Amino acid sequence: MITDNTLVVFIIIGAVALLAIVQITLAIRQDRLVSAAGPIEELAVYEKRLEEKQHLMDDLEEELAKRREAMAVVADIGAEVDGLRRQKEELLAEWNAMGDKREEVQAMRREIEDVVIERQSLEAEIAPLQAEYLSVKERLEKAEELVGRIDALTTEHAEISGKVEAMRGQLRRLEEAEARVARLEDRGNELEANCARLEGRIASQNDELAELTARVAKARDALAEVQSEHSRTEAQSAAENLELRRQQGELDALGETRSALEARLAYLKGEIAKAEGRTPDGESVESDKLRELREEPPVIRAMVEWPLADRENETDALKRVERRFRAKGLHYPARTLYAFHTAMKVNETTQMAVLAGISGTGKSQLPRQYAAGMGIGFLQVPVQPRWDSPQDLMGFYNYIEGKFRPTDMARALWALDEINNDDAIQDRMMMILLDEMNLARVEYYFSDFLSRLESRPKPEEVGDANERKDAEIELEIPNMQYPPRIFPGYNLLFAGTMNEDESTQSLSDKVVDRANVLRFAAPRAINTARPDGEVSEVRALSQERWQGWVRPVSAVEGEARVRNSVETMVEIMKDLKCPIGHRLGRAIMAYVANYPNAEGTRPTEDALADQVEMRLLPKLRGVDFEIAAPHFSRLRTWVEQGLGDEKLAQAIADSVQSSEETGQFVWSGVTR
């Protein structure tokens, strides 16, 4: 019997412990329910939470049913405890009668006392659990109230969503207005400063005006006297002018007669010389045809006089260019300088660099001062609107004079052609800038020349005439057995500028595919930098040193980061319906390989971001924005997160936003 009573006590303890665990679990779930009823979220989240709360209410009802059953079990256990008390009294009587069982009864007594103490502690623990039960019940009632509030808030959320959609357009307009206000404030501050300066000048000019007024009064008196004298001389001058015009007419007639006779004489001398197989000066006919081609243009004569630069690394040369910018009062971000420098280095895979943007942003000064800072010869070729053939670049044969009339560009190319010209300048570099190249149709006058540049063999194969023949330019000179050929070698760098207005032409896809396009965005503020330092002497950069800075594509094509990035570009451009080929892919890798590892740069990330700006975005002009919007978003995210170029990502976003009005993408450039 003692063993059975002990078992009953343990059952009572287990039931009470189970009840406590149930109460604690119920409290934890309710706490989670209360903490989940936080700020109002979107409608889909509310519906999901409402469903979870409904399930939780069902679970709570089941738990309550189990608790009621547990309470019934506790009542049964209480009855059993009463029976145990009666049994205890009987045992005490037996204990008095039975002395031999005293020790056993004492042990039982101690056990019962422990059980009673434990029961009292359990009852003390049950009291707060019952309070928690009431709290849970109250929370359930509040949850039901929240369900009703959720329905009301859902309706209110729908109304607010409609208002938010209506206000987004107003927000965009307000942001644009804020930007305009900021620009106007800057302009206002600048105008206030100008007004202050002008007020000072007006005050000084008022003093000068008073002095001049006095002088004018005196001058008027003198003028009256002069006018009277002038009236007397006018009559005499009119008569003399009549006689002068008559004599001038006679002189003009005599001059025309003399010119006609001299031209006739020159023509006859030329005919006599041709008949004798010589020129009027005694030279051979073929030599005379190329006389002007062999004349060195000023840029070549200047290059010959430059002293050779000291041996220095690429980073020091770039710092020298930056010092020249400051000395000239020019300000270009280091990122722009590195981009242009790299675009010049990759002239084997990318034939030229194009600087585009509005007029007055420093597009022409950048290549000019870069070339002077590096020690590279610089020839500016201003493009004319009438250009429509390659002859406008290289020159033409004058049939009347019997001579080839080369341009400065043709003479410079001949002077630097170490293959075909025995008297060529050795180991020098020169840059040719086609200024405002889109005033005429680029494909008319430059397409053939660009194809020649693209056909150049690798530097180590230039000596092979068969490999070189497609890249050489043959001058069109009739009646000449071996017309001269010019090879545009790797000692030549090509750049171009293009303004964007109603008088210009857009670049063709052929030019865009073969050029790095640096677009100069409109400046946020007008640059007022002053010259800082002295302009250093120009020292010639040798071609050998330049080629030593150039790295092959193989230097990076094995890097996983570069290959994965190029593959990402290929996928994005394919989705945008503007796929890129192997040539452009290798050109991008060549740019990454040759990006300078200067202080403060991230060579791989910066180079890849530059290629997105210079090679991909210019190809996307005219893309239907509505269809391509998700892909532009992917491109922006990759540039911002994958390459870490926040300015470029923001510029893409700005161009996308401005394209929403027209429906077609237009790249506006990035301001560094």
C-alpha positions in Angstrom: 0.0 0.0 0.0 2.9 2.4 0.8 4.3 1.9 -2.7 0.9 2.6 -4.3 0.5 5.9 -2.4 4.0 7.0 -3.4 3.1 6.3 -7.0 -0.1 8.3 -6.7 1.9 11.3 -5.3 4.3 11.1 -8.2 1.4 11.0 -10.7 0.0 14.2 -9.0 3.4 15.9 -9.3 3.7 14.9 -13.0 0.2 16.2 -13.8 0.9 19.5 -12.1 4.2 19.9 -13.9 2.5 19.1 -17.2 -0.1 21.8 -16.5 2.7 24.3 -15.7 4.4 23.4 -19.0 1.2 23.9 -20.9 0.6 27.3 -19.2 4.2 28.4 -20.1 3.9 27.3 -23.7 0.5 29.1 -24.0 2.1 32.3 -22.5 5.0 32.1 -24.9 2.7 31.7 -27.9 0.6 34.6 -26.7 3.7 36.8 -26.3 4.7 36.0 -29.9 1.1 36.8 -31.0 1.3 40.2 -29.2 4.8 41.1 -30.5 3.6 40.2 -34.1 0.8 42.7 -33.9 3.2 45.6 -34.6 3.0 48.3 -37.3 0.5 47.9 -40.0 2.1 46.2 -43.0 1.0 45.6 -46.5 -2.3 43.9 -47.3 -0.8 40.6 -48.3 1.1 40.4 -44.9 -2.0 41.3 -43.0 -4.0 38.5 -44.7 -1.2 36.0 -43.9 -1.0 37.1 -40.2 -4.8 37.0 -39.9 -4.8 33.4 -41.1 -2.0 32.6 -38.6 -3.9 34.2 -35.7 -7.0 32.1 -36.7 -4.9 29.0 -36.5 -3.5 30.2 -33.2 -7.0 30.7 -31.8 -7.9 27.2 -32.8 -4.8 25.9 -31.0 -5.7 27.9 -27.9 -9.1 26.4 -27.8 -7.6 23.0 -28.0 -5.2 23.9 -25.2 -8.1 25.2 -23.1 -10.0 21.9 -23.6 -6.9 20.0 -22.5 -6.5 22.3 -19.5 -10.1 21.7 -18.5 -9.4 17.9 -18.6 -6.3 18.5 -16.6 -8.3 20.4 -13.9 -10.7 17.5 -13.7 -7.7 15.2 -13.2 -6.5 17.6 -10.4 -10.0 17.3 -8.7 -9.7 13.5 -8.8 -6.2 13.7 -7.4 -7.6 15.9 -4.6 -10.1 13.3 -3.7 -7.4 10.7 -3.7 -5.3 12.9 -1.4 -8.3 13.0 1.1 -8.4 9.3 0.9 -4.7 9.2 1.6 -5.2 11.3 4.7 -7.8 8.9 6.0 -5.4 6.1 5.2 -2.7 8.0 7.1 -4.9 8.1 10.3 -5.5 4.4 10.0 -1.8 3.8 9.6 -1.2 5.9 12.7 -3.5 3.7 14.6 -1.9 0.7 13.3 1.5 2.3 14.1 0.5 2.7 17.7 -0.7 -0.9 17.9 2.2 -2.2 15.9 5.5 -1.1 17.5 7.5 -3.2 15.1 6.5 -1.1 12.2 7.3 2.3 13.8 10.4 2.9 11.8 8.6 2.1 8.6 5.7 4.5 9.5 8.2 7.3 10.5 9.8 7.0 7.0 6.4 7.1 5.4 5.6 10.2 7.5 8.6 12.0 6.3 7.8 11.2 2.7 4.2 12.4 3.1 5.5 15.6 4.7 7.8 16.2 1.7 4.9 15.5 -0.6 2.7 18.0 1.2 5.4 20.6 1.1 5.9 20.0 -2.6 2.2 20.2 -3.2 2.1 23.6 -1.5 4.9 24.8 -3.7 3.1 23.6 -6.7 -0.1 25.3 -5.6 1.9 28.5 -5.2 3.2 28.0 -8.8 -0.3 27.3 -10.1 -1.6 30.6 -8.8 0.4 32.8 -11.2 -0.4 30.4 -14.0 -4.1 30.9 -13.4 -3.4 34.7 -13.5 -1.6 34.2 -16.8 -4.6 32.2 -18.0 -6.8 35.1 -17.3 -4.3 37.4 -19.1 -4.3 35.0 -22.1 -8.0 35.1 -22.2 -7.9 38.9 -22.1 -5.3 38.9 -24.9 -7.5 36.6 -27.1 -10.3 39.1 -26.7 -8.0 41.9 -27.8 -6.8 39.8 -30.7 -10.4 39.4 -31.9 -10.7 43.2 -31.6 -7.5 43.6 -33.6 -8.9 41.4 -36.3 -11.7 43.8 -36.7 -9.3 46.7 -36.7 -7.2 44.9 -39.4 -10.2 44.8 -41.7 -10.7 48.5 -41.2 -7.0 49.3 -41.7 -7.0 47.1 -44.8 -9.6 49.3 -46.4 -7.7 52.4 -45.3 -4.5 50.9 -46.7 -6.1 50.5 -50.1 -7.2 54.1 -50.0 -3.7 55.3 -48.9 -2.1 53.2 -51.7 -4.2 55.0 -54.3 -3.2 58.4 -52.8 0.5 57.3 -52.8 0.4 56.4 -56.5 -1.2 59.8 -57.2 1.4 61.6 -55.2 4.5 59.9 -56.7 4.2 62.0 -59.8 4.0 65.1 -57.6 7.1 63.9 -55.7 9.1 63.6 -58.9 8.1 67.1 -60.0 9.0 68.4 -56.5 12.5 66.7 -56.7 13.1 68.3 -60.1 11.9 71.6 -58.7 14.3 71.3 -55.7 17.2 70.6 -58.1 16.3 73.7 -60.1 16.0 75.7 -56.9 19.5 74.6 -55.8 20.9 75.5 -59.2 19.1 78.9 -59.1 20.4 79.5 -55.6 24.0 78.9 -56.7 23.4 81.1 -59.7 21.9 83.8 -57.3 24.9 83.7 -55.1 27.2 84.1 -58.1 25.1 87.0 -59.4 25.1 88.7 -56.0 28.9 88.5 -56.0 29.0 89.9 -59.6 26.6 92.7 -58.5 28.9 93.7 -55.7 31.8 93.9 -58.1 29.7 95.7 -60.7 28.5 98.3 -58.1 32.2 99.1 -57.3 32.9 99.4 -61.0 29.9 101.6 -61.5 31.0 104.0 -58.7 34.4 104.3 -60.3 32.9 104.7 -63.7 30.6 107.5 -62.5 33.7 109.4 -61.4 35.2 108.8 -64.8 31.9 109.9 -66.5 32.0 113.2 -64.7 35.5 113.8 -65.9 34.6 112.7 -69.4 31.6 115.0 -69.5 33.9 117.9 -69.0 36.2 116.7 -71.7 33.2 116.2 -74.0 32.2 119.8 -73.6 35.6 120.9 -74.6 35.7 118.4 -77.5 32.3 119.7 -78.8 33.8 123.2 -79.2 36.8 121.7 -81.0 34.4 119.6 -83.1 32.5 122.6 -84.3 35.8 124.1 -85.7 36.7 120.7 -87.2 33.3 120.4 -88.9 33.7 123.7 -90.6 37.1 122.6 -91.8 35.7 119.2 -92.9 33.0 120.8 -95.0 35.7 122.7 -96.9 37.7 119.6 -97.5 34.8 117.3 -98.5 34.3 119.0 -101.8 38.0 118.7 -102.6 38.0 115.0 -101.5 35.0 114.1 -103.7 36.8 115.4 -106.8 40.0 113.5 -105.9 38.0 110.3 -105.3 36.5 110.4 -108.7 40.0 110.7 -110.2 41.3 107.9 -107.9 38.5 105.4 -108.9 39.2 106.0 -112.6 42.9 105.3 -112.1 42.2 102.3 -109.9 40.0 100.8 -112.6 42.8 101.2 -115.1 45.2 99.5 -112.7 42.8 96.5 -112.1 42.4 96.0 -115.8 46.2 96.0 -116.2 46.6 93.6 -113.3 44.1 91.1 -114.8 45.9 91.2 -118.1 49.2 90.6 -116.4 47.9 87.6 -114.3 46.4 86.1 -117.5 49.8 86.5 -119.3 51.7 85.0 -116.3 49.4 82.0 -116.1 49.7 81.5 -119.8 53.5 81.7 -119.5 53.6 79.2 -116.6 51.3 76.8 -118.5 53.6 77.0 -121.5 56.7 76.4 -119.4 55.0 73.4 -117.8 54.1 72.0 -121.2 57.6 72.4 -122.4 59.0 70.8 -119.3 56.6 67.8 -119.6 57.6 67.4 -123.2 61.2 67.2 -122.1 60.4 64.8 -119.2 61.3 67.3 -116.4 59.7 70.0 -114.3 60.3 73.7 -114.7 62.7 73.5 -111.7 64.7 70.7 -113.2 63.4 67.8 -111.0 61.9 64.6 -112.3 58.1 64.5 -112.8 57.4 61.8 -110.2 59.6 63.6 -107.7 57.8 66.8 -108.3 54.4 65.2 -107.7 55.4 64.2 -104.1 57.4 67.3 -103.2 54.7 68.7 -100.9 54.1 65.3 -99.3 57.8 65.2 -98.2 57.6 68.6 -96.6 57.4 68.3 -92.8 54.4 70.0 -91.2 55.0 72.2 -88.1 54.1 69.5 -85.7 56.9 67.2 -87.0 59.5 70.0 -86.9 58.5 70.8 -83.3 58.8 67.1 -82.3 62.3 66.8 -83.7 63.4 69.7 -81.5 62.1 68.2 -78.3 64.6 66.7 -75.9 64.1 63.1 -75.0 62.2 62.5 -71.7 63.9 60.9 -68.8 63.2 57.2 -68.2 60.1 57.2 -65.8 57.3 54.8 -65.0 53.7 55.2 -66.2 52.5 56.6 -62.8 55.1 59.4 -62.8 54.1 60.3 -66.4 50.5 60.6 -65.4 51.4 62.8 -62.5 53.3 65.1 -64.9 50.2 65.4 -67.0 48.1 66.3 -63.9 50.7 69.0 -63.0 50.3 70.4 -66.6 46.5 70.5 -66.2 46.8 72.5 -63.0 49.4 74.9 -64.6 47.0 75.5 -67.4 44.1 76.2 -65.1 42.3 73.0 -66.2 40.4 70.6 -63.9 39.8 67.0 -65.0 39.0 64.3 -62.5 41.8 61.7 -62.2 39.3 59.1 -63.3 38.7 60.9 -66.6 42.5 61.2 -67.2 43.1 57.5 -66.5 40.2 56.5 -68.8 41.5 58.6 -71.7 45.1 57.3 -71.1 43.9 53.7 -71.1 41.8 54.4 -74.3 45.0 55.6 -76.0 47.0 52.5 -74.9 44.6 50.0 -76.4 44.8 51.3 -79.9 45.6 47.8 -81.2 42.1 46.5 -80.2 40.2 49.9 -80.2 41.2 52.2 -82.9 40.3 55.6 -81.4 38.7 57.5 -78.5 35.8 59.8 -79.0 35.1 62.7 -76.5 31.4 63.6 -76.8 29.3 66.2 -75.0 28.1 69.8 -75.2 30.3 72.6 -76.3 32.7 74.2 -73.8 33.3 71.2 -71.5 37.0 70.8 -72.3 36.8 68.0 -74.8 39.6 69.5 -77.1 41.9 70.6 -74.3 42.1 67.2 -72.7 43.9 65.4 -75.6 45.9 68.5 -76.4 47.3 69.0 -72.9 47.6 65.2 -72.3 49.8 64.9 -75.4 52.0 67.8 -74.3 52.3 66.5 -70.8 53.2 63.0 -72.1 55.6 64.3 -74.8 53.5 63.1 -77.7 53.1 65.2 -80.9 49.7 66.7 -81.4 47.9 67.5 -84.7 44.4 68.9 -84.7 42.4 68.3 -87.8 39.3 70.5 -87.9 36.5 68.6 -89.7 34.5 70.6 -92.2 30.7 70.1 -92.9 31.4 69.6 -96.7 33.7 66.6 -96.2 32.4 63.5 -98.0 35.4 61.4 -99.1 38.8 60.1 -97.8 40.5 62.8 -99.9 39.4 65.4 -97.4 41.6 63.7 -94.8 44.6 62.8 -97.0 44.6 65.2 -99.9 44.1 64.9 -103.7 45.9 65.0 -107.0 45.7 68.4 -108.8 45.5 67.6 -112.5 46.0 71.2 -113.5 49.3 71.6 -111.5 50.3 68.0 -112.0 51.0 67.6 -108.2 49.6 65.8 -105.2 48.2 68.2 -102.7 48.5 66.5 -99.3 46.9 67.6 -96.0 48.9 68.2 -92.9 47.7 64.8 -91.7 49.0 63.0 -94.8 52.4 64.7 -94.4 52.5 63.8 -90.7 51.7 60.2 -91.4 54.4 60.1 -94.1 56.9 61.7 -91.8 56.3 59.0 -89.1 56.0 56.0 -91.5 59.2 54.1 -90.7 58.3 51.3 -93.1 57.9 53.2 -96.4 59.8 56.4 -95.7 63.6 56.1 -95.3 63.7 59.6 -93.9 61.0 59.0 -91.3 61.3 60.2 -87.7 62.3 57.3 -85.5 60.9 56.3 -82.0 58.4 59.1 -81.6 54.6 59.2 -80.8 52.0 61.5 -82.3 48.2 62.0 -81.6 45.8 63.1 -84.3 42.6 64.8 -83.1 39.6 65.0 -85.5 38.0 68.1 -84.0 34.1 68.2 -84.2 34.3 65.0 -86.3 30.5 64.7 -86.6 30.0 68.0 -88.5 30.1 65.8 -91.5 29.0 62.2 -92.0 31.9 60.2 -90.3 31.3 57.1 -92.4 31.8 59.2 -95.6 35.3 60.5 -94.9 36.7 58.3 -92.1 35.2 54.8 -92.6 37.9 53.6 -95.0 40.7 55.0 -92.8 39.1 53.3 -89.8 39.1 50.0 -91.7 42.8 50.4 -92.4 43.5 51.0 -88.8 41.5 47.9 -87.9 43.4 45.8 -90.4 46.8 46.5 -88.9 48.8 43.4 -88.0 50.1 42.8 -84.6 53.1 45.0 -83.6 55.5 42.0 -84.0 54.2 41.3 -87.5 54.4 44.9 -88.9 57.6 44.0 -90.9 55.7 41.4 -93.0 54.6 43.2 -96.2 51.9 40.6 -96.9 50.4 41.1 -93.4 50.7 44.9 -93.7 49.2 45.4 -97.2 45.5 45.7 -96.2 46.4 48.4 -93.7 48.5 50.6 -96.0 46.9 53.6 -97.7 47.9 54.0 -101.3 47.8 57.6 -102.6 45.8 58.2 -105.8 48.4 59.6 -108.2 47.8 58.9 -111.9 50.6 58.0 -114.4 52.9 56.9 -111.6 54.4 53.4 -111.7 54.7 52.9 -108.0 52.4 55.3 -106.1 53.5 55.9 -102.5 51.9 53.9 -99.7 51.5 55.0 -96.1 51.3 52.7 -93.1 49.6 54.2 -90.1 51.6 52.4 -87.4 51.2 52.0 -83.7 53.2 55.2 -83.1 49.9 57.0 -84.0 47.1 57.6 -81.6 43.7 58.8 -82.8 41.0 60.7 -81.0 38.0 62.7 -81.9 35.6 65.3 -80.4 31.9 65.6 -81.2 29.4 68.3 -80.1 25.8 67.4 -79.7 23.5 70.0 -81.3 21.2 70.3 -84.2 24.0 71.0 -86.7 25.9 67.7 -86.1 25.5 64.0 -87.3 25.3 61.0 -85.0 28.0 58.4 -85.0 27.5 55.3 -87.0 27.5 51.9 -85.3 30.8 51.1 -87.1 32.5 54.0 -85.3 30.9 53.3 -82.0 32.0 49.6 -82.1 35.6 50.6 -82.7 35.9 53.5 -80.3 35.9 54.2 -76.6 33.3 57.0 -76.2 33.9 59.4 -73.3 30.8 61.4 -72.8 31.2 64.7 -71.0 28.1 65.5 -69.0 26.9 69.0 -68.3 28.9 70.4 -65.3 27.2 70.8 -62.0 29.1 74.1 -61.4 31.2 76.4 -63.6 34.9 75.8 -63.1 36.8 78.9 -61.9 40.2 77.3 -61.3 43.2 79.5 -61.9 46.6 78.4 -63.2 48.6 76.8 -60.4 52.4 76.4 -61.0 54.6 76.7 -64.1 54.1 74.9 -67.3 57.0 72.4 -67.6 59.1 72.0 -70.8 57.8 69.4 -73.3 60.0 66.3 -73.5 59.5 63.7 -76.2 58.2 60.3 -75.1 59.8 57.4 -77.1 57.7 54.8 -78.7 59.7 52.1 -77.0 58.8 53.5 -73.6 55.1 53.8 -74.6 55.0 50.2 -75.8 56.6 49.1 -72.5 53.5 50.3 -70.7 51.1 48.3 -72.9 50.0 44.9 -71.5 48.5 42.1 -73.6 45.0 40.7 -73.2 46.4 37.5 -71.8 47.4 39.3 -68.6 43.7 39.3 -67.4 41.8 36.8 -69.5 42.6 34.1 -67.0 41.1 36.1 -64.1 37.7 34.8 -63.0 36.5 38.2 -61.9 37.1 39.7 -65.4 35.7 36.8 -67.4 32.5 36.7 -65.2 32.0 40.4 -65.5 32.4 40.3 -69.3 29.9 37.4 -69.5 27.5 39.5 -67.4 27.9 42.3 -69.9 27.2 39.9 -72.8 24.0 38.6 -71.1 22.7 42.1 -70.3 23.4 43.4 -73.8 21.8 40.3 -75.3 18.6 40.9 -73.2 18.6 44.5 -74.4 18.7 43.3 -78.1 22.1 44.9 -78.6 24.5 41.8 -78.6 28.2 42.3 -78.5 30.8 40.1 -80.3 34.2 38.6 -79.7 36.0 41.7 -80.9 34.3 44.0 -78.4 34.7 41.4 -75.6 38.5 41.2 -76.2 38.7 45.0 -76.4 37.0 45.3 -73.0 39.6 42.8 -71.5 42.4 44.8 -73.1 41.1 47.9 -71.5 41.1 46.2 -68.1 44.6 44.8 -68.6 46.0 48.3 -69.4 44.2 50.4 -66.7 46.9 52.1 -64.6 47.4 50.8 -61.1 47.7 54.4 -59.6 47.1 55.4 -56.0 43.5 55.5 -55.0 42.3 53.4 -58.0 40.6 50.0 -58.1 42.0 48.9 -61.5 39.6 46.0 -62.2 36.4 47.6 -60.9 37.1 51.1 -62.3 38.1 49.7 -65.7 35.0 47.5 -66.0 32.7 50.4 -65.0 34.5 52.6 -67.6 33.7 50.1 -70.3 30.1 50.0 -69.3 30.1 53.8 -69.7 32.2 54.0 -72.9 31.3 50.8 -74.8 27.9 49.5 -73.8 25.7 52.6 -73.0 26.5 54.4 -76.3 25.3 51.3 -78.2 21.9 51.5 -76.4 20.7 54.8 -77.9 17.2 54.5 -79.3 16.4 51.3 -77.3 12.6 51.0 -76.5 12.5 51.9 -72.8 9.2 50.3 -71.9 10.4 46.9 -73.1 14.0 47.2 -71.7 13.2 48.8 -68.4 13.9 45.6 -66.3 17.2 45.1 -68.0 18.3 48.7 -67.4 17.5 48.1 -63.7 19.6 45.0 -63.7 22.5 46.8 -65.3 22.3 49.7 -62.8 22.2 47.2 -59.8 25.2 45.3 -61.2 27.2 48.5 -61.6 26.3 49.8 -58.1 26.7 46.5 -56.2 29.0 44.4 -58.4 31.4 47.2 -59.5 30.9 49.7 -56.6 30.5 52.7 -59.0 27.6 54.7 -57.4 28.0 57.8 -59.6 27.7 55.7 -62.8 24.7 53.8 -61.4 23.0 57.2 -60.5 23.8 58.5 -64.0 22.2 55.4 -65.6 19.1 56.0 -63.3 18.9 59.7 -64.4 19.2 58.8 -68.1 16.5 56.1 -67.7 14.2 58.6 -65.9 14.7 61.2 -68.6 14.0 58.5 -71.3 10.6 57.8 -69.8 9.2 60.9 -71.6 10.4 60.0 -75.1 10.2 56.2 -74.7 13.7 55.7 -76.1 16.9 55.5 -74.1 19.4 58.4 -74.5 22.7 58.2 -72.6 23.4 61.6 -70.9 26.9 60.8 -69.5 28.2 60.9 -65.9 29.8 63.8 -64.0 32.8 62.6 -62.0 
